[in-house]
């Protein structure tokens, strides 16, 4: 609303009425009315115009189309196919390294107690068994693939037998021995779970024990 002036309305002696409009510049004009009031320029303007359909659409987030969703899923599938084998490989290597560390620790303890003669010894002069009391936890270290204490098999084989005839254990059998000790010569090895093929199983066994067996059936050096 815009103010444009004032109006003075009055009545004359003859009962007539006159109106003088005084605008903001001070000029007057006879418009014939009775009392003071403000004269305003009132114009009705719309509060707002209807927005175009495109602008209305832009005001709301646009949903993904089916093709875009399928494309995203395809990309995620490709990334998973690339990264999952890498993750699996790194996990397998970590288990192998942890196993090799445990084997080294146990072999060191075997030599330690052999030298001290503080435990029962076999005919070959080595500890008759590997006892859990040798370790701070009171049990053998965890097997890298089961995350539970190793299950030991003790044998009294010939002095030249340095590898177990069976180099794997059955993960489906909780009580299946997963490590091997020949008390005749103090040789210790861990067994590994079966891998994708014999070559990979042999490689894993050798890496986990830091040995160089030529095949899965080899028992002597």
VENVEN-V410997 format. One record per backbone hydrogen bond with DSSP energy under -1.0 kcal/mol. NH is the residue of the N-H (numbers start at 1). CO is the residue of the C=O. If there is no record, write none. Layout:
[[NH & CO] [NH & CO]]
This chain:
[[2 & 41] [4 & 39] [5 & 39] [6 & 22] [7 & 37] [8 & 20] [10 & 18] [10 & 33] [12 & 16] [15 & 12] [18 & 10] [20 & 8] [21 & 29] [22 & 6] [23 & 27] [24 & 4] [26 & 23] [29 & 21] [31 & 19] [32 & 19] [37 & 7] [39 & 5] [41 & 2] [42 & 40] [56 & 52] [57 & 53] [58 & 54] [59 & 55] [60 & 57] [69 & 65] [70 & 66] [71 & 67] [72 & 68] [73 & 69] [74 & 70] [75 & 71] [76 & 72] [77 & 73] [78 & 74] [79 & 75] [80 & 76] [81 & 77] [82 & 78] [83 & 79] [84 & 80] [87 & 83] [88 & 84] [89 & 85] [90 & 86] [91 & 87] [92 & 88] [93 & 89] [94 & 90] [95 & 91] [96 & 92] [97 & 93] [98 & 94] [99 & 95] [100 & 96] [101 & 97] [102 & 98] [103 & 99] [104 & 100] [105 & 101] [106 & 102] [107 & 103] [108 & 104] [109 & 105] [110 & 106] [111 & 107] [112 & 108] [113 & 109] [114 & 110] [115 & 111] [116 & 112] [117 & 113] [122 & 126] [125 & 122] [128 & 120] [134 & 131] [135 & 132] [138 & 135] [143 & 148] [147 & 143] [150 & 141] [153 & 179] [155 & 181] [161 & 158] [162 & 219] [163 & 219] [169 & 192] [173 & 170] [176 & 173] [178 & 151] [179 & 151] [180 & 189] [181 & 153] [182 & 187] [183 & 155] [186 & 182] [187 & 182] [189 & 180] [191 & 178] [192 & 167] [201 & 197] [202 & 198] [203 & 199] [204 & 200] [205 & 201] [206 & 202] [207 & 203] [208 & 204] [209 & 205] [210 & 206] [211 & 206] [218 & 215]]
